Amino acid sequence: MKDNIECLLLQNFNRLGRLALYLTNSEQDAQDLLQETAIRVLVNGEKFALGTDFNAWSGRIMTNLFISHIKTKRRRHELGKQGNILNKLYGGMDRVFNNGEWLTFLGDVYDGMKKLDEKSRLSLQMLSEGYTYDEIAVRSGENLGTVKSRVHFSRRKMRNMVREELSERTAFY
């Protein structure tokens, strides 16, 4: 069965590539979508019933993956628009009791971001606005791994700065 799925996939690879390009309008995104689809087809090959339309089955897998990516991207952009950087940066430290505390906390975050180097600050800002790591890498001209690493260490640094500030403030109470 696995050999049959691989043969069907190879026979229909160009058609799937055209569908991916049609859906994404981007050569790079189409290649990514095609690769993910091929992996899903191979992993779920035992679910395919021989004698049914392979084009429809594999095309549906690709379309569902594409829709999932669009929904994820939309959620990321909505989170960025809502200013939800705090929850992303500080992993759930979103309990605020009054506006004064919130404004002070927000000021601490902005002060902390000013202490980051420019590339780290821009990477965090773009991520909070909903850009993907890939988009940030392309726009900044950096490697994807560099961007991911920079964001990870910047988040950690910001989290520690805010925790220190909060512990200093609460030490007097």
C-alpha positions in Angstrom: 0.0 0.0 0.0 2.8 2.4 0.9 4.4 1.8 -2.5 1.1 2.6 -4.2 0.7 5.9 -2.3 4.3 6.9 -3.2 3.7 6.1 -6.9 0.4 8.0 -6.9 2.1 10.9 -5.2 4.9 11.0 -7.7 2.4 10.8 -10.6 0.4 13.7 -9.2 3.2 15.8 -7.8 3.1 18.4 -10.6 -0.6 18.8 -10.3 -0.3 19.3 -6.5 2.4 21.8 -7.1 0.2 23.8 -9.4 -2.6 23.7 -6.9 -0.3 24.9 -4.1 0.9 27.8 -6.3 -2.7 28.7 -7.1 -3.6 28.7 -3.4 -0.6 30.6 -2.1 0.4 32.9 -5.0 4.0 32.5 -3.7 6.6 30.2 -5.0 8.2 29.7 -1.6 4.9 29.2 0.3 3.8 26.8 -2.5 6.9 24.7 -2.0 6.3 24.6 1.8 2.6 23.7 1.3 3.5 21.0 -1.2 6.1 19.5 1.2 3.7 19.4 4.1 1.0 17.9 1.9 3.4 15.2 0.7 4.3 14.3 4.3 0.6 14.1 5.3 -0.2 12.0 2.3 2.6 9.6 3.1 1.8 9.4 6.8 -1.9 8.9 6.2 -1.6 6.6 3.2 -3.3 3.8 4.9 -6.5 5.9 5.1 -6.6 6.2 1.3 -9.0 3.6 -0.3 -7.6 2.2 -3.5 -10.0 2.9 -6.4 -11.0 6.3 -5.2 -9.8 9.6 -6.7 -6.3 10.3 -5.4 -6.4 13.8 -6.8 -9.4 14.7 -4.8 -8.1 13.1 -1.7 -4.6 14.7 -1.8 -6.1 18.0 -3.0 -8.4 18.1 0.0 -5.4 17.5 2.3 -3.6 20.4 0.7 -6.6 22.7 0.9 -7.2 21.9 4.6 -3.5 22.6 5.3 -3.7 25.9 3.5 -6.9 26.9 5.4 -5.3 26.0 8.7 -2.3 28.2 7.8 -4.5 31.1 6.9 -6.4 30.8 10.1 -3.2 30.7 12.1 -1.9 33.7 10.3 -5.1 35.6 10.9 -5.0 34.7 14.7 -1.4 35.9 14.9 -2.3 39.2 13.3 -5.3 39.7 15.5 -3.2 39.0 18.6 -0.7 41.6 17.4 -3.4 44.1 16.7 -4.8 43.7 20.2 -1.4 44.4 21.8 -1.2 41.0 23.3 2.6 41.1 23.3 2.6 40.9 27.1 0.9 37.5 27.2 3.3 36.2 24.5 6.4 37.6 26.2 5.5 36.8 29.8 3.6 33.6 29.4 0.4 34.4 31.2 1.4 37.3 33.4 -1.8 39.1 32.2 -3.6 39.5 35.6 -3.8 43.2 36.2 -5.8 44.6 39.1 -6.1 48.3 38.1 -5.2 50.7 35.4 -2.3 52.2 37.4 -0.6 48.9 37.8 -1.2 48.1 34.2 0.3 51.4 33.0 3.3 50.9 35.3 3.8 47.4 34.0 3.4 48.5 30.4 6.0 51.2 31.1 8.4 48.6 32.5 7.9 46.5 29.3 8.7 49.5 27.0 11.7 50.5 29.1 12.9 46.9 29.0 12.5 46.8 25.2 14.6 50.0 24.9 17.4 48.1 26.7 17.4 45.5 23.9 19.6 45.9 20.9 17.9 47.2 17.8 17.6 43.8 16.0 16.2 42.1 19.0 13.7 44.9 19.6 12.5 44.9 16.0 12.2 41.1 15.9 10.0 41.1 19.0 8.0 44.0 17.7 7.3 42.3 14.4 6.4 39.0 16.1 3.9 40.9 18.3 2.4 42.4 15.2 1.7 39.0 13.8 4.6 38.4 11.5 5.8 34.8 11.3 9.5 33.9 12.0 9.9 33.4 8.2 8.6 36.8 7.4 10.8 38.4 10.0 13.8 36.6 8.6 13.1 37.7 5.1 12.5 41.4 6.1 15.6 41.6 8.3 17.8 39.6 6.0 18.8 37.2 8.7 18.7 33.4 8.9 15.6 31.8 10.3 17.5 30.2 13.1 19.1 33.5 14.1 15.7 35.2 14.3 14.2 32.4 16.4 17.2 32.4 18.7 17.1 36.2 19.0 13.4 36.2 19.9 13.9 33.4 22.4 16.7 35.1 24.2 15.0 38.5 24.0 11.8 37.1 25.6 13.9 35.5 28.4 15.7 38.8 29.0 12.5 40.8 29.0 10.8 38.3 31.3 13.7 38.5 33.8 13.8 42.3 33.7 10.1 42.6 34.4 10.2 40.0 37.2 13.1 41.8 38.9 11.2 45.1 38.6 8.0 43.5 40.1 9.9 41.9 42.9 11.7 45.2 43.8 8.3 46.9 43.8 6.6 44.3 46.0 9.5 44.0 48.4 8.3 47.2 50.1 4.8 46.0 50.8 
